[in-house]
Structure formats: structure tokens, C-alpha cells
Amino acid sequence: MVAILWMACSLLGFSKDIAALPSVSSLEECSAQILETTEAWVPENQPTARHRGAKSIPERAIELPGFVDPKSKGFVRHGIVLGPDGKFDAVFNPAAFVAKDPATNRERVYLVVRGEQNVEGAWKRRSLPFLYSSEDGLHFRLESEAPIFTPTESFELIGGIEDPRYADLRLQPYIDTVTGETFDGAIFYTAFDGKTARIAAAVFNHSNPRVFKKIGLVFNDADVSLNPVVPGNPAWTKSPSMLQYRHPETGKIVNVLYAGEGNHEHGGIMAMTSDKPFGWKWPSEAGPVIQTREDYYDSRLVESAFKPVIAPLPKNLQERTNEKDGIYLSLHGDAPPKGYQVGFRIFSLKNPTGTPLYESTGPYLSPEESWEIEGQVGKVVFASGFVEFRGRAIIYYGAADKYIGAASAPIVP
């Protein structure tokens, strides 16, 4: 598949300069070729089921997050960068980070993808994490035929390892208390046993981005069950989004984690902080900091997207709060007729678990292309990967639970 992508897209004259990435119009032929090589299957969990009984939401203007140059036209699509092939039935929902290739000392974009395969004994299909890398952010090569780690525990054996998310731990590395090893990066993932989703993690070092070490579940079932976001399945947790930063007043390192999901009936995104990586405790009493909103793009579902980004606040918020920067948490919302879209909330650096300072009224990424609308789960853009690379913000997203697409925009000066 990588070879097919490389040859097909190279024939279209792809630039290796990320500042001159092609628009979707120049990738239509490339995307069409990829689509023709994939074998169709019957889609599951389509919008007709997700949106049954719900009213359609009026379309609102695109609203860009503060890390995007406001003078730009917003995010430009770059088509499909990875998709199903003989190895995978589906490739989607990637984590993304930038690290130097140990062999060349040159920066590359790395994707930890969710590769889905039909496996005997699995729940529908089993998901495994595979590592890809790219020197330009668009053309990816598979780093190894083997997954970076495999399901070994009862809570992940049947369903596998889903929806990886990256966290940067370079400000305060994780220390293995048994071995004394330190790790400056983490990959969160959803461990699924066929019934319950739970948040687990693996750690690595940016100096050696091909070696990962699993560290187990982030929360225990008993704590989550005391204050569940899914009452019918009280241990259920997923969609982690983590950020490390220094508190603007105290200078102390803050590890903030947003996790959980909610629909129009219950639940939402929880927020918690710790003075060290993986020191969080699930909130015992506090409710979600983000819930669904009627008549908006997130009326049926909310869940965190990629890692939070610190960026300048809008001027009116700067004046109101006396803060220059804020935490932009991108999130997935679901509502008819568009489906899964990406919007954001803004949190204070002084109080990252408080009420959001701002809620976007419109999304900034929505399903538009045929391969984002039709697939295993239709009408989905799932923005789980984000990097700042060569002056651009690049989002890597799962499209219809089958492909990985890319979209980029200039970073705010």
C-alpha cells in the first residue's frame, strides 16, 4: 500500500515541501486510485442509526482554533494518505508526533495507526498499532511488519488496541518506578475487551521512536464506576487528551488530562490534573466539563480529539481574563446531517479543569469527501493526530473508520 501511495502520488507531482502541500483538487486522481484498490464491505453503525429521532442542525460558519493563522483560508485537505490493503482491512484514527530519525538525525512525522484485521476469536475485527513515518508529512512508509506492541491483557485481548493518542512528556518525563527508566513520550489507547472500553498507555523516547513499553491501565474500574460517564457500562473510559505545561502564576508543571465521552442523554468529557504523568485519579464527584449542546454540531456526542494546544486567546478573552494564551481542546461532535465534525473549547491555563472560557459555535473540519462519508462508520472525520511541522498545523484523521486523511493550515505567527 505504501508503495502504491508513493508511486501514485509522486506521479501527481507531490511536493516534498510541507509549505507547498497540494490541495485536495490535485489529489483527486491519487485518492481515486487508492479507493479503487480497496475491497468494499458492508458499512456498520451508519448515520441512520446514530441520528435516529434527532433533528438536523443548521450549518454554521467555520470557526478556526487559535493555533491557525487567522489570515489563512483554514485547513486544506490533502486526500487519503493511508488506507486498506492486503495487510489491513482498515487503517484509521492515528496518533501523530515528530521525532528525529535515529539513522539520519532528520525530523520525520510518525503515525501510530489503528490497523484493523479479521482475526479468529476477535470481536468483529481486532485492532493493532502499527508505526509509519514520513519525511514530508504526506508520503508514509511502514516501519515494521509487526505491531509496535500487542494485546496481552484480558481487558484488550478480544477487541484489541484502538484509537491511539500521543502525549508529549518532555517537560516532565515518566519514570518507571521499578526499572528507573525515563520516557519522554506516551501513546494512550483504548483497550477493548468486546464489552468495555478502557484507557491504557505505552511510553517511549523521542530519541528512539520505534521502541515502546506498555504500562497498563490509566484508571481502575472501581474509581471510574463511582462517577461513570456511561451509566449502563460504568467502567467505560476512552478518548484521552493530555497536555503538560507550566502554570503561568506558580511555575509548577501541570499534567492535565481530558477524557471520557458523552451523548445527548448522559456523560461528557471529564478533566483532571496531576503533579506527575499518570498520577491522575478519576474525579469522584465533579461532573463533565464538556457536554453535548442542543442545536450545535455536538448535539448528539462529544469526545476529545488530539492533544490540547496552547495558543493565543481571542482579544476579547484576553481582555476579559487578563490571560494571553489558553488551552485549545479540539473535540469531536456528532449531529445530523453532517455527522462527526471537529470543533473546540478553550480552557484557562490557570484553571484547566474549570468551565471553558469559550465554546466554538461552528466546526472547523467536517466530512465532505466520499471516502469520509461512506465506510465502516459513515460521515466521520476523527481527528486523533496533530503535529506542527515546517510551519503548518497538520491534522491526521480517521475517515469513516476506514482511511487516514490529512489536512493542514498555516500556524499562527
N, C-alpha and C positions, 0 to 999 in steps of 0.2 A: 504493500500500500504506500509506504513512504517513497519507494522508487517511482511509483505511478504518479504520486503527487508532485514529486520533484520534476520529473520529465514533462508532465502536462503543464505545470505552472511555469516552468522555465521557457517552454515554447511560447508562452504568452508574454514573455519579456518582463518577468518579475524583477523588480529592483532589489538589490541587497541592502539598500539604504533605507532604514526604517522611516526616515523623514520623508521619503518619497514612495511610501507604500501605495500600491494600486487601489483604486476604489472598486466597489463590487461590480461596476459595469465592465471592468477589464477582467473580472474573474468569472463571468457567467459561463464561458466555454469550459474553463477549468472545473467549476463546480458541476456542470452538466456531465462532464466525462466521469467524475467521481461517482455521481449518482447512478450513472448507467452501469457501473461496475458492481454495484451493491445489489444483493438479492432482497426483494421486498418480503416483508412478513406482515401479518395482521396486527395493526396497532392495538395497544391496550390503554385503558384509562383515558379515553378521549374526552375532549371538552364537553361533549353532550352529557357525559356522566358527571363531570366536575361542576358544571354550571346548571344542572337541572334545577328549575324553580327559581333561578336568580335572574334579576333584571339586568339588561345591558347598561353599561356605564358609558356616559358621554365621553367622547375623545377630548383630551385636554392637551394644551401645548407642551412640547418637550421642555423639560426643566433640567439643566445641566448641573452636576455637582461642582463644588468649588475648586476641585483639583484640575478642572478642564479650563483651558484658556477661553474666557467669555467672548473673545473676538472671533473664535473659530465657529465653524458650522456644526460642531458637535462630533459625535462618533461616526466614523466612516467604516462600513463593513469591508472585510477582505475575503469573504467567501469561506468555504469549508477548508480547514487546514488538516483535519484528520477525520476518518470515518471507517465504517465496517470494511473488513477484508477477509481473507481466508483464516486469519488468526482470531479475529473478534467478530461477534455478531453485532456489536455496537461499541462505539468509543465516544465517551461524553463526560461532562461535568469534571473538568480538570482543575487541579491546583497549579499554581504557576509561581516561579521565582527566578531571580537572576543570580548566577554564580559564575566564577571563573572556571573554565575547563582546566583541570589539573595538568593535562598534557600540553596545552598551548598557552595557558595563562591569559586567554582571551575570554571576555564575558559571553555567556550564552544564556538564552532563555530555556528553562527546564519546565516541562509539564509532567505532573504525575496524573495520569489519566485513569478513568474508570473503564477498564476493558471488560466487556461482558461476554460470557461464553456459556454455551449449553453444556452442562456437566451433570453426570448421573448423580442423583441424590441431592441436587441443589434445589433451592426454592426458585421455580421458574428458570432464571439464569443466574449463575454465580458471577459476582464481580470481583476483579482482582486489580491491583495497582501496578501500572507499568510506567517506565520512565522514558520520555522523549526529550530531545534537545534541539536547539536551533541557533544558528549564528546570526540570523536576521529577524527572528520573531515570527516567521511565516512558514519556512520550509523545515520540517521536523524529521529527525531520524530516530529510530528506536534504539535505545542504548543497550538493551539486553532482551533476549527472547524470554527470559524468566522474569516474573514479577519481582518488585523490589522487596516485598515481604508477602507472606501468605496467611490465610486464616488458620489459626492454631487453637483458638479457644472456643468453648461451647457457644459463646454469645456471637460468633461470627462464622462458624463452620458452614451453616446451611445457606445463608444469604450472601456471605462474603463481605468484602471491604468496599464501601460505596462512598462516592462524593467527597474526595479528598479536598482539604483546605490548607493553605500554607500560613504559617506564622513565623515572623522574624524575631528571633531571641537574641540577637547580637548585643542589645543593650544590657541584657541580664540573662546569660546562658542558663540552661537547665543543667543541674548537677545530679548525676546518678549516685545516690547515697550508698550504694553497695560497692560500685567499682571506682567511684571518684571521677569518672569521665565527665567531661562537659560537652554540651551540644548547643549550637547557636541557631538552630532551625528546627521547626516541627511541622509535621503533616498530621493534622486532625483528619479523622474519617468517621463515617457512620458504620458501625459494626451491626450487622443484621442477622438475626437468628431465624428468620422466617416469620416472626411474630412481632418482635420488639426491636426498635432501633435504639442504639446507644452510642454515645460519643467516646471514641478511643483515639489514641495518638501514637505516632512514631517520631523519633528525633533523628537529627543528622547534623553534619557540619558543612557549612558552605565551602570549605576548603576541599571537601571530598563528597560532592553531591550525589554520588552513586551508591553510598552505603547508609542504610537506615536501621534503626533499632526500635522495635516496638516496646512501648512502656505500659500498655494496658488501658483500662477504662479510666476516664477522667472523673466520673462521679459514680457513687454506689447507688444501687437501686433503692435502698431504704430512704436515703435523703431525698431523692427525686420524687419518690412516691408520696412523701409528706406534703408536697406542694406541686402537684403534677400539672403539666400543660395539656396532657391528653388524659382526661379522667377515666376513659374506658381502657387505657393501657398505661397505668401510672408510672412505669419506669421509662417510658419513651422519651428520648432526647436526641436531637440532631442539629445540624446546621450551625456549627460553631464559627465564630469570627473573632479573632484575638488581635490585640494591639498592645505593644509596650511603649511607654513614653515617660518623660519626667514631668511631674506635676509642676505647673507654671508658678506656683507660690512656694511650695515646700522643697522642690527639687528632688523629692523622692521618686523612685521608679514605681510606676503603676502598671500592673498587668490587668487589663480589662478584657472580659470575655462576654460576648453576646451569644446566646444560644437558645434553642427551642423554636417552636413554630406554633402558629395559631390559625384557626379558621374562623368563620363568621359566628360560630357558636361558643367556642372556648379557646383558651390558651393564648399564646403570643410569644414574643421574644423577651427572654429574661436577661438581666445584666448583673454582673458580679465582678469584684476586683480582688486582687491578692497582692501581697508584697513579694511574691516569687512565682515563677512559672509553675503551673499545675498545682497551685496551692488553693484553688478555688473550692468553695463549698456551695452547693446548690441552695439558693435562697429558701429559708424555711417559712417565711411569712410574706415577703414582698411579692407583689404581682408583676406581670409583664410590663416592660417599659414601652413596648410597641404592640398594638393590637390592630385588627382589621378596622377599616373605616367605610361606612356606607357611602356609596356613590363615588368612590375613587377606585384607582387601578388595583388597590389591595383590599377590596371589599370581601373577597372570599378566602384569602390566605395571606399570611406574612411569614417570612423566614429570612434570616441573614444571608447575604451573598458573600463576596470575597472579603478579605481582611479590611478593617477600617483604615481610612486615610486621613491624615491631618492636613488641613488646607485652610486658606483664609476664609473667614466668615464674610457674608454679605455686609455691606457697610451699615445697614440699619441694625443688624445684630451686633456688630462691633460697638456701635454707639449705645445700644441698649444694655449690653452685658459688660462693656469695658474689657472685652477679650478680643484679641486679634485673630486667633486661629480656633478651629473647632474640629471635632471628630465627625467625619462623614461616614456613616454606616450605610452602605448600599444594601438593598434588600429586594427580595422577590415578592411581588404581589400577584395575585391571580383574580381575574374578574372577566366576565363576558363583555364584549365579544372577542377581545384581543387575546386573552389567556395570560400566561406568565409574562410579566413585564418587570423591568428593573427601575426602581426609584431610590430614594434615600431619605434618611433622617439625619439631623445634626445634633450632636451632644456637646456639652461643655467639657473642656479639658479639666476644669476644676471639679466637676461633678458628673463623671461619665455614666453613672447609674441613675441619674435623675431624669426628670421629664425632658424629652427632646426640646431643643431650642427652636427647631423648625421641622416641619414635615412637608416634603415635596408634594405638590398637587398633581403634577404630571410625571410620567416616567421618562427615562432617557434612553431606554432600549426596549424594543417590542418585537414580537415575531412578525416578520414581513416576507421573508423568502419561503418558497415552497417547502424546503427542507427544514425550516423552523416550524412550519405549520403542520406538516404531516410526518409521522414517525411512530415510534413506540408509544409516546405520550405527546399528543398533538398540541400545537400552539404553546410552545415552551422555548424561552431563552433563559438559561440557568447560568448566571454569571458567577462562577466559583473561582475563576482565576484572574489575577490582575498583576501587571508589572509596570514599572516606569522604566522605559528603555529608549535610549537615544532621543530624548526629548519628547516622547509620546507616552500617553497612558494607553496601554493595550489591555483589553478585556478578552479573555478566553472563556467561551460559554458553551454549555451543552445545548444542542439544538434538537428539540423533540426527542430527547433521550436516545439519540442515535449518532449524532455527528458532533464535532467540535468546530465552532466558528470563531472568528476573531474580528474585533472592531477596535479602532484606535482614534485618539484625538490628541491635539497638542496639549501638553501640560501647561498649567497656568504659570506665567513668568514669575 
